[in-house]
Amino acid sequence: MRWDAQALLPPSAEGAGTGPVPALLPLAGLVRSVTTPEFAGITFHEVTAKSVLNKVVAGSKMPFEWTVNPYRGCSHACVYCFARKSHTYLDFDAGLDFDSQVVVKVNAAEILRKELAKPSWGRHQVALGTNTDPYQRAEGRYQLMPGIIMALADSGTPLSILTKGTLLARDIPLLKRAAAQVPVGVGISLAMTDEALSEAVEPGTPGPRARLKLVSRLRDAGLPCGVMAMPILPWLSDSDEALDSLFSSLAAAGATGVTAGALYLKPGTREWFMQWIAKTHPELAGRYRRLYGTGSYASKEYRTWLAAKVRYYKQRHGFSGSHGFSHRDLEDDPRGEEAQYPAGSLPNSWTGDSSAAGVAPGHPAEALRQQPTLF
């Protein structure tokens, strides 16, 4: 890869007090570690992978069996990202390292073609964006996704993509070509329209307006585009005004469906998010501790309340009963649903409601305005 003004860091680099210091290396297959002024504060660890096809754990409720993740770690730096804990498996931490130490599988497309060419490959559904975002900013440099998309399509393998990255627009022609060969699902992750809030909680992502334009571009290109509206943040993005703005904007952009649900705080993510809340919204820190207790889920009461509001606004803006992705119910977030809803506790019919609310469609919004007193 060619980088302007790049600096190569040996695995034993100690750093000089500026920017991130490589964690416990060497990584398996490490070729080199790179920094560049264009990505200030981020180190890219280029590795050669032996395999890139990942089998989903047996018994999973996910609507696909295989995933591909060309990157580990993510410069989108979403404070709520459920995948943070996975970085600790590489001896990085789940906080700043997840945002600033990005592992790049530079041979991903080449290895994937070899794996897909095996006689044993059954052309199962493959999902991209299930752990970290395949269209984070570094994809503009490494350009791994075009090769991955065409490897899947050329082998007759259905695929789906979930992303916050507007760089996806670069590959719309490829996706249209792939969709002529195999079923293709495309989803955009967008859970708020408040630009300032988005900048605070997901600082490395394109803003909501940019992602809404991407939805429209995908629809104009004839591709289905669902939206993963997760996470809805208690007291920050769960008001009537926030939800009405979100669903009306998605409808106007032409989204083919929406899945929405509450913030999920698994270990690794919980600690990082709670630190952020305490620093930026100290008045909410105690409320979040009470709402989540010692677990990863908001209280059942809150999830029931939020599900009823989501159901109302989905129906109000024409999403009731619709699906977000076009292939095998892929409107359900391959990153979020499995994390939010362990085996045996998935939402009914994969609607994306956080729980069975017991509130009929069309329930007056006025009756949903007041949060239960317990939280």
Secondary structure as a PSIPRED ss2 file (coil, helix, strand):
# PSIPRED VFORMAT (PSIPRED V4.0)

   1 M C   1.000  0.000  0.000
   2 R C   1.000  0.000  0.000
   3 W C   1.000  0.000  0.000
   4 D C   1.000  0.000  0.000
   5 A C   1.000  0.000  0.000
   6 Q C   1.000  0.000  0.000
   7 A E   0.000  0.000  1.000
   8 L E   0.000  0.000  1.000
   9 L E   0.000  0.000  1.000
  10 P C   1.000  0.000  0.000
  11 P C   1.000  0.000  0.000
  12 S C   1.000  0.000  0.000
  13 A C   1.000  0.000  0.000
  14 E C   1.000  0.000  0.000
  15 G C   1.000  0.000  0.000
  16 A C   1.000  0.000  0.000
  17 G C   1.000  0.000  0.000
  18 T C   1.000  0.000  0.000
  19 G C   1.000  0.000  0.000
  20 P C   1.000  0.000  0.000
  21 V C   1.000  0.000  0.000
  22 P C   1.000  0.000  0.000
  23 A C   1.000  0.000  0.000
  24 L C   1.000  0.000  0.000
  25 L C   1.000  0.000  0.000
  26 P C   1.000  0.000  0.000
  27 L C   1.000  0.000  0.000
  28 A C   1.000  0.000  0.000
  29 G C   1.000  0.000  0.000
  30 L E   0.000  0.000  1.000
  31 V E   0.000  0.000  1.000
  32 R E   0.000  0.000  1.000
  33 S E   0.000  0.000  1.000
  34 V E   0.000  0.000  1.000
  35 T E   0.000  0.000  1.000
  36 T C   1.000  0.000  0.000
  37 P H   0.000  1.000  0.000
  38 E H   0.000  1.000  0.000
  39 F H   0.000  1.000  0.000
  40 A C   1.000  0.000  0.000
  41 G C   1.000  0.000  0.000
  42 I C   1.000  0.000  0.000
  43 T E   0.000  0.000  1.000
  44 F E   0.000  0.000  1.000
  45 H E   0.000  0.000  1.000
  46 E E   0.000  0.000  1.000
  47 V E   0.000  0.000  1.000
  48 T C   1.000  0.000  0.000
  49 A C   1.000  0.000  0.000
  50 K C   1.000  0.000  0.000
  51 S C   1.000  0.000  0.000
  52 V C   1.000  0.000  0.000
  53 L C   1.000  0.000  0.000
  54 N E   0.000  0.000  1.000
  55 K E   0.000  0.000  1.000
  56 V C   1.000  0.000  0.000
  57 V C   1.000  0.000  0.000
  58 A C   1.000  0.000  0.000
  59 G C   1.000  0.000  0.000
  60 S C   1.000  0.000  0.000
  61 K C   1.000  0.000  0.000
  62 M C   1.000  0.000  0.000
  63 P C   1.000  0.000  0.000
  64 F C   1.000  0.000  0.000
  65 E C   1.000  0.000  0.000
  66 W E   0.000  0.000  1.000
  67 T E   0.000  0.000  1.000
  68 V E   0.000  0.000  1.000
  69 N C   1.000  0.000  0.000
  70 P C   1.000  0.000  0.000
  71 Y E   0.000  0.000  1.000
  72 R E   0.000  0.000  1.000
  73 G C   1.000  0.000  0.000
  74 C C   1.000  0.000  0.000
  75 S C   1.000  0.000  0.000
  76 H C   1.000  0.000  0.000
  77 A C   1.000  0.000  0.000
  78 C C   1.000  0.000  0.000
  79 V C   1.000  0.000  0.000
  80 Y C   1.000  0.000  0.000
  81 C C   1.000  0.000  0.000
  82 F H   0.000  1.000  0.000
  83 A H   0.000  1.000  0.000
  84 R H   0.000  1.000  0.000
  85 K H   0.000  1.000  0.000
  86 S H   0.000  1.000  0.000
  87 H H   0.000  1.000  0.000
  88 T H   0.000  1.000  0.000
  89 Y H   0.000  1.000  0.000
  90 L H   0.000  1.000  0.000
  91 D C   1.000  0.000  0.000
  92 F C   1.000  0.000  0.000
  93 D C   1.000  0.000  0.000
  94 A C   1.000  0.000  0.000
  95 G C   1.000  0.000  0.000
  96 L H   0.000  1.000  0.000
  97 D H   0.000  1.000  0.000
  98 F H   0.000  1.000  0.000
  99 D H   0.000  1.000  0.000
 100 S H   0.000  1.000  0.000
 101 Q E   0.000  0.000  1.000
 102 V E   0.000  0.000  1.000
 103 V E   0.000  0.000  1.000
 104 V E   0.000  0.000  1.000
 105 K E   0.000  0.000  1.000
 106 V C   1.000  0.000  0.000
 107 N C   1.000  0.000  0.000
 108 A H   0.000  1.000  0.000
 109 A H   0.000  1.000  0.000
 110 E H   0.000  1.000  0.000
 111 I H   0.000  1.000  0.000
 112 L H   0.000  1.000  0.000
 113 R H   0.000  1.000  0.000
 114 K H   0.000  1.000  0.000
 115 E H   0.000  1.000  0.000
 116 L H   0.000  1.000  0.000
 117 A C   1.000  0.000  0.000
 118 K C   1.000  0.000  0.000
 119 P C   1.000  0.000  0.000
 120 S C   1.000  0.000  0.000
 121 W C   1.000  0.000  0.000
 122 G C   1.000  0.000  0.000
 123 R C   1.000  0.000  0.000
 124 H C   1.000  0.000  0.000
 125 Q C   1.000  0.000  0.000
 126 V E   0.000  0.000  1.000
 127 A E   0.000  0.000  1.000
 128 L E   0.000  0.000  1.000
 129 G C   1.000  0.000  0.000
 130 T C   1.000  0.000  0.000
 131 N C   1.000  0.000  0.000
 132 T C   1.000  0.000  0.000
 133 D C   1.000  0.000  0.000
 134 P C   1.000  0.000  0.000
 135 Y C   1.000  0.000  0.000
 136 Q C   1.000  0.000  0.000
 137 R C   1.000  0.000  0.000
 138 A C   1.000  0.000  0.000
 139 E H   0.000  1.000  0.000
 140 G H   0.000  1.000  0.000
 141 R H   0.000  1.000  0.000
 142 Y H   0.000  1.000  0.000
 143 Q C   1.000  0.000  0.000
 144 L C   1.000  0.000  0.000
 145 M H   0.000  1.000  0.000
 146 P H   0.000  1.000  0.000
 147 G H   0.000  1.000  0.000
 148 I H   0.000  1.000  0.000
 149 I H   0.000  1.000  0.000
 150 M H   0.000  1.000  0.000
 151 A H   0.000  1.000  0.000
 152 L H   0.000  1.000  0.000
 153 A H   0.000  1.000  0.000
 154 D H   0.000  1.000  0.000
 155 S C   1.000  0.000  0.000
 156 G C   1.000  0.000  0.000
 157 T C   1.000  0.000  0.000
 158 P C   1.000  0.000  0.000
 159 L E   0.000  0.000  1.000
 160 S E   0.000  0.000  1.000
 161 I E   0.000  0.000  1.000
 162 L E   0.000  0.000  1.000
 163 T E   0.000  0.000  1.000
 164 K C   1.000  0.000  0.000
 165 G C   1.000  0.000  0.000
 166 T H   0.000  1.000  0.000
 167 L H   0.000  1.000  0.000
 168 L H   0.000  1.000  0.000
 169 A H   0.000  1.000  0.000
 170 R H   0.000  1.000  0.000
 171 D H   0.000  1.000  0.000
 172 I H   0.000  1.000  0.000
 173 P H   0.000  1.000  0.000
 174 L H   0.000  1.000  0.000
 175 L H   0.000  1.000  0.000
 176 K H   0.000  1.000  0.000
 177 R H   0.000  1.000  0.000
 178 A H   0.000  1.000  0.000
 179 A H   0.000  1.000  0.000
 180 A C   1.000  0.000  0.000
 181 Q C   1.000  0.000  0.000
 182 V C   1.000  0.000  0.000
 183 P C   1.000  0.000  0.000
 184 V E   0.000  0.000  1.000
 185 G E   0.000  0.000  1.000
 186 V E   0.000  0.000  1.000
 187 G E   0.000  0.000  1.000
 188 I E   0.000  0.000  1.000
 189 S E   0.000  0.000  1.000
 190 L C   1.000  0.000  0.000
 191 A C   1.000  0.000  0.000
 192 M C   1.000  0.000  0.000
 193 T C   1.000  0.000  0.000
 194 D C   1.000  0.000  0.000
 195 E H   0.000  1.000  0.000
 196 A H   0.000  1.000  0.000
 197 L H   0.000  1.000  0.000
 198 S H   0.000  1.000  0.000
 199 E H   0.000  1.000  0.000
 200 A H   0.000  1.000  0.000
 201 V H   0.000  1.000  0.000
 202 E C   1.000  0.000  0.000
 203 P C   1.000  0.000  0.000
 204 G C   1.000  0.000  0.000
 205 T C   1.000  0.000  0.000
 206 P C   1.000  0.000  0.000
 207 G C   1.000  0.000  0.000
 208 P H   0.000  1.000  0.000
 209 R H   0.000  1.000  0.000
 210 A H   0.000  1.000  0.000
 211 R H   0.000  1.000  0.000
 212 L H   0.000  1.000  0.000
 213 K H   0.000  1.000  0.000
 214 L H   0.000  1.000  0.000
 215 V H   0.000  1.000  0.000
 216 S H   0.000  1.000  0.000
 217 R H   0.000  1.000  0.000
 218 L H   0.000  1.000  0.000
 219 R H   0.000  1.000  0.000
 220 D H   0.000  1.000  0.000
 221 A C   1.000  0.000  0.000
 222 G C   1.000  0.000  0.000
 223 L C   1.000  0.000  0.000
 224 P C   1.000  0.000  0.000
 225 C C   1.000  0.000  0.000
 226 G E   0.000  0.000  1.000
 227 V E   0.000  0.000  1.000
 228 M E   0.000  0.000  1.000
 229 A E   0.000  0.000  1.000
 230 M E   0.000  0.000  1.000
 231 P E   0.000  0.000  1.000
 232 I E   0.000  0.000  1.000
 233 L C   1.000  0.000  0.000
 234 P C   1.000  0.000  0.000
 235 W C   1.000  0.000  0.000
 236 L C   1.000  0.000  0.000
 237 S C   1.000  0.000  0.000
 238 D C   1.000  0.000  0.000
 239 S C   1.000  0.000  0.000
 240 D H   0.000  1.000  0.000
 241 E H   0.000  1.000  0.000
 242 A H   0.000  1.000  0.000
 243 L H   0.000  1.000  0.000
 244 D H   0.000  1.000  0.000
 245 S H   0.000  1.000  0.000
 246 L H   0.000  1.000  0.000
 247 F H   0.000  1.000  0.000
 248 S H   0.000  1.000  0.000
 249 S H   0.000  1.000  0.000
 250 L H   0.000  1.000  0.000
 251 A H   0.000  1.000  0.000
 252 A H   0.000  1.000  0.000
 253 A H   0.000  1.000  0.000
 254 G C   1.000  0.000  0.000
 255 A C   1.000  0.000  0.000
 256 T C   1.000  0.000  0.000
 257 G E   0.000  0.000  1.000
 258 V E   0.000  0.000  1.000
 259 T E   0.000  0.000  1.000
 260 A E   0.000  0.000  1.000
 261 G E   0.000  0.000  1.000
 262 A E   0.000  0.000  1.000
 263 L C   1.000  0.000  0.000
 264 Y C   1.000  0.000  0.000
 265 L C   1.000  0.000  0.000
 266 K C   1.000  0.000  0.000
 267 P C   1.000  0.000  0.000
 268 G C   1.000  0.000  0.000
 269 T H   0.000  1.000  0.000
 270 R H   0.000  1.000  0.000
 271 E H   0.000  1.000  0.000
 272 W H   0.000  1.000  0.000
 273 F H   0.000  1.000  0.000
 274 M H   0.000  1.000  0.000
 275 Q H   0.000  1.000  0.000
 276 W H   0.000  1.000  0.000
 277 I H   0.000  1.000  0.000
 278 A H   0.000  1.000  0.000
 279 K H   0.000  1.000  0.000
 280 T H   0.000  1.000  0.000
 281 H C   1.000  0.000  0.000
 282 P H   0.000  1.000  0.000
 283 E H   0.000  1.000  0.000
 284 L H   0.000  1.000  0.000
 285 A H   0.000  1.000  0.000
 286 G H   0.000  1.000  0.000
 287 R H   0.000  1.000  0.000
 288 Y H   0.000  1.000  0.000
 289 R H   0.000  1.000  0.000
 290 R H   0.000  1.000  0.000
 291 L H   0.000  1.000  0.000
 292 Y H   0.000  1.000  0.000
 293 G C   1.000  0.000  0.000
 294 T C   1.000  0.000  0.000
 295 G C   1.000  0.000  0.000
 296 S C   1.000  0.000  0.000
 297 Y C   1.000  0.000  0.000
 298 A C   1.000  0.000  0.000
 299 S C   1.000  0.000  0.000
 300 K H   0.000  1.000  0.000
 301 E H   0.000  1.000  0.000
 302 Y H   0.000  1.000  0.000
 303 R H   0.000  1.000  0.000
 304 T H   0.000  1.000  0.000
 305 W H   0.000  1.000  0.000
 306 L H   0.000  1.000  0.000
 307 A H   0.000  1.000  0.000
 308 A H   0.000  1.000  0.000
 309 K H   0.000  1.000  0.000
 310 V H   0.000  1.000  0.000
 311 R H   0.000  1.000  0.000
 312 Y H   0.000  1.000  0.000
 313 Y H   0.000  1.000  0.000
 314 K H   0.000  1.000  0.000
 315 Q H   0.000  1.000  0.000
 316 R H   0.000  1.000  0.000
 317 H C   1.000  0.000  0.000
 318 G C   1.000  0.000  0.000
 319 F C   1.000  0.000  0.000
 320 S C   1.000  0.000  0.000
 321 G C   1.000  0.000  0.000
 322 S C   1.000  0.000  0.000
 323 H C   1.000  0.000  0.000
 324 G C   1.000  0.000  0.000
 325 F C   1.000  0.000  0.000
 326 S C   1.000  0.000  0.000
 327 H C   1.000  0.000  0.000
 328 R C   1.000  0.000  0.000
 329 D C   1.000  0.000  0.000
 330 L C   1.000  0.000  0.000
 331 E C   1.000  0.000  0.000
 332 D C   1.000  0.000  0.000
 333 D C   1.000  0.000  0.000
 334 P C   1.000  0.000  0.000
 335 R C   1.000  0.000  0.000
 336 G H   0.000  1.000  0.000
 337 E H   0.000  1.000  0.000
 338 E H   0.000  1.000  0.000
 339 A H   0.000  1.000  0.000
 340 Q H   0.000  1.000  0.000
 341 Y C   1.000  0.000  0.000
 342 P C   1.000  0.000  0.000
 343 A C   1.000  0.000  0.000
 344 G C   1.000  0.000  0.000
 345 S C   1.000  0.000  0.000
 346 L C   1.000  0.000  0.000
 347 P C   1.000  0.000  0.000
 348 N H   0.000  1.000  0.000
 349 S H   0.000  1.000  0.000
 350 W H   0.000  1.000  0.000
 351 T C   1.000  0.000  0.000
 352 G C   1.000  0.000  0.000
 353 D C   1.000  0.000  0.000
 354 S C   1.000  0.000  0.000
 355 S C   1.000  0.000  0.000
 356 A C   1.000  0.000  0.000
 357 A C   1.000  0.000  0.000
 358 G C   1.000  0.000  0.000
 359 V C   1.000  0.000  0.000
 360 A C   1.000  0.000  0.000
 361 P C   1.000  0.000  0.000
 362 G C   1.000  0.000  0.000
 363 H C   1.000  0.000  0.000
 364 P C   1.000  0.000  0.000
 365 A H   0.000  1.000  0.000
 366 E H   0.000  1.000  0.000
 367 A H   0.000  1.000  0.000
 368 L H   0.000  1.000  0.000
 369 R C   1.000  0.000  0.000
 370 Q C   1.000  0.000  0.000
 371 Q C   1.000  0.000  0.000
 372 P C   1.000  0.000  0.000
 373 T C   1.000  0.000  0.000
 374 L C   1.000  0.000  0.000
 375 F C   1.000  0.000  0.000
